[in-house]
Amino acid sequence: MSITGDQSLLREINRMALVRVVQRAPGLSRADLAKETGLTKSTVSLLVQDLIDEGWLEESDVQATGAIGRRPTPLFLNGKSLAMIGADVSLDAINVLIVSLTGEILHEASEALASHDPEKAIRQLARIIGTLVKQAQAAGRYLLGIGVGVPGAVLDRQGVVKLAPNLPWRDVPFQASLSRELALIGVKGLSIQVQNDYDVAALSEHEFGDSPLPDPLVCLGIGVGVGAGIIVRDRLFLGADGFAGEVGHSILQFDGPGCSCGRRGCAETFIGQRAISTRIVGNTEDLLSVDTIKELVDRGDEAAMLAVRRAGHYLGILIQNLWMYFNPGRIVLGGPLCDLGAPLLDAANACVERYALDCQLQLPEIRLSRFGSRWVAVGAAALVKHALLRPLDFGLRLN
Ligand SMILES: [Zn+2]
């Protein structure tokens, strides 16, 4: 790809490099930014003024430094002007948020997923987005785009859901269909990006987390499906086809239980909600909700306790494997099953700590998601920001 001569793209690369630096180190001055990026001071001044005018950056009050005079004006991301739409399409619900550039949730709407038929689900999503777009615009927000997290493998460049085994969807042209449905209700001109739910969840931690950010960062989501989002060197790591991080379908046991993907012995068949439910009720058809499983555990139901602890043990094995595959600086856990709390998480911790002891290595930091049940929707909004801040990677032409 040749970028010489494409001044608008070069300018966008420079502008977004400045935003990324301010995000990483809030409070830098224009002179600091010139040093950090290698751009001239005059270029930085011009671009920063642009970014302030468009609502990306803001100056804080000029701070007096006593006798010597005034310190250069510190710059920060502006959370009051721009916003992104993030949607979480899960197996049973659609949750849509409007999120500011600095990660505040401004508006929210949730509905039960009315149908697993992809066209109907996408139409329902478009309607909810349409309502929130009006609310955001009425509040004076400029919208940068729409991100959607779905529980499956996504061909990210085409926005096609290649395989979502738990819905079950295969080769759904999600981005094109959503664009068409939005146009029908008068919502036009917003870029749409579709990505795997736990991939975008990782972006919620990466784009809205506090500096310094750990790298690599692995976010492991556990629900009916199990998957990981991986950030390496400041970028979402997607693999050759966009399937990287589908660790719920890594094999934990040769010839183990049958999985929704067609293989046998996948991690999901030991850790996922269906695995726990099946252990409790004795069949795969009656899927217990997380709330029901939690009630049983709280009541001291022995079968439920055993099933949850067993899942926790396998979760520990999966965490140990992710630790060795990626040597992450931090592993973040999220997804509905985290609501089961100590019985699941303590079993996982005990397991992974034993492996650490066996090999005499220090475990990475392991913590729960800061956005709780909203981490996929917040992450979908973060995907919009992540892509805009990296115009070369995502090939976006903005001007
Ligand atoms: Zn599988």
Residues whose N, C-alpha, C, O or C-beta is under 5 A from the ligand:
A	BS01	ZN	G248 H249 C259 S260 C261 R263 C266
